[in-house]
């Protein structure tokens, strides 16, 4: 679990938000204190596969999220939407 999270460039907090759990839950999964649900495991593995596929648009956004604060990401996505004329609903 920890390996995949780190390879995806995510903090425990980021991972928790994506999976809809508390960051302490992610910490417990990583310490093998509790079992990770199959759905959360599948989501994490899917995110990892998208992360290593550098040509993927999803990979681009995952990297953007991992490297920026939420406000900066929204500003950059908004700018991209304006420049490329695609819709962004926030």
Residue pairs with C-beta under 8 A, 6 or more apart in sequence:
1 26
1 29
1 30
1 36
1 41
1 44
2 30
4 44
4 45
4 47
4 48
5 12
5 15
5 26
5 30
5 44
7 48
7 51
7 52
8 15
8 44
8 47
8 48
8 51
8 62
8 66
9 51
9 62
9 63
9 66
9 67
10 18
10 66
12 23
12 26
12 27
12 30
13 23
14 65
14 66
15 23
15 26
15 44
16 22
16 23
16 25
16 26
18 43
18 47
19 26
19 40
19 43
19 44
21 40
25 34
28 34
29 35
29 36
29 40
36 44
47 62
50 56
50 58
50 59
50 62
51 59
51 62
51 63
52 59
53 59
64 73
64 76
64 77
65 73
68 76
74 90
77 88
78 88
78 90
80 86
80 88
81 87
81 88
